[in-house]
Amino acid sequence: MLGVYLLVMSVCLSGCIFSSESQQAREVTNTFWQAVLNGDMETAKDLTTWESAQYLQFLSSKSLAAKRFETGEIKIDGTTAEVATLLYGGEKGGYGNSGAYHPDP
């Protein structure tokens, strides 16, 4: 196994209704994923919508060994935001030599 997990996920986050919606959505997302990586599912649950909370069981399992995350595109709809997120696993939370894909020139 390459030791690298790459998971693209969207998580619906609640509480994003202030003037800088995009910035706040990213901050809430960062807090959410940091809580997940730290195993603090209560904090993570407080930051998600009811519909998304059901996925926390999967995220808290030991089979998902994410080490770090990177956020991407943000979609805001009223008081809910969806933020695309990449989760990285492996020894150092990155691709490493064994996980990187280098196509032939």
Secondary structure by P-SEA (a helix, b strand, c coil): cccbbbbbbbbbcccccccaaaaaaaaaaaaaaaaaaacaaaaaaaacccccccccccccccccccccccccbbbbcccbbbbbbbbbbcccccccccccccccc
